[in-house]
Amino acid sequence: QVQLAESGGGMAQAGGSLRLSCTASGSIFMISVMGWYRQPPGKQRELVAVIRADGSAEYGDSVSGRFTISRANAENTVNLEMRSLKLEDTAVYYCNADGIIYSDYSEGLPCWGQGTQVTVSS
């Protein structure tokens, strides 16, 4: 079973920057898609950014141009560089892994991290 370890959450000032990191562990051969979703208080979870094994990425409209997602495939790590932070970026951020192939070449279910809090203040 894949486990996702998230780090980098915390507090930042509006206009500032923060970097999140997520590492998948387990008997993994490959993960097709890794990314980040977020859930602001009282709202539904939404896409932040996802990145595929070939490096192509997709961003949510609210973060496009401000956030950058990257990954290191050999380490099964995905990073999110957040810049020009806004108050509305405050949320619990969840790491996601999808299209998991284990070392025995079996396919796994999508996996979620436990979430890390990001709080942006003025």
Rosetta blueprint (number, residue, H / E / L):
1 Q L
2 V L
3 Q E
4 L E
5 A E
6 E E
7 S E
8 G L
9 G L
10 G E
11 M E
12 A E
13 Q E
14 A L
15 G L
16 G L
17 S L
18 L E
19 R E
20 L E
21 S E
22 C E
23 T E
24 A E
25 S E
26 G L
27 S L
28 I E
29 F E
30 M E
31 I E
32 S E
33 V E
34 M E
35 G E
36 W E
37 Y E
38 R E
39 Q E
40 P L
41 P L
42 G L
43 K L
44 Q L
45 R L
46 E E
47 L E
48 V E
49 A E
50 V E
51 I E
52 R E
53 A L
54 D L
55 G L
56 S L
57 A E
58 E E
59 Y E
60 G L
61 D L
62 S L
63 V L
64 S L
65 G L
66 R L
67 F E
68 T E
69 I E
70 S E
71 R E
72 A E
73 N H
74 A H
75 E H
76 N L
77 T E
78 V E
79 N E
80 L E
81 E E
82 M E
83 R L
84 S L
85 L L
86 K L
87 L H
88 E H
89 D H
90 T L
91 A E
92 V E
93 Y E
94 Y E
95 C E
96 N E
97 A E
98 D E
99 G E
100 I E
101 I E
102 Y E
103 S L
104 D L
105 Y L
106 S L
107 E E
108 G L
109 L L
110 P L
111 C E
112 W E
113 G L
114 Q L
115 G L
116 T E
117 Q E
118 V E
119 T E
120 V E
121 S E
122 S L
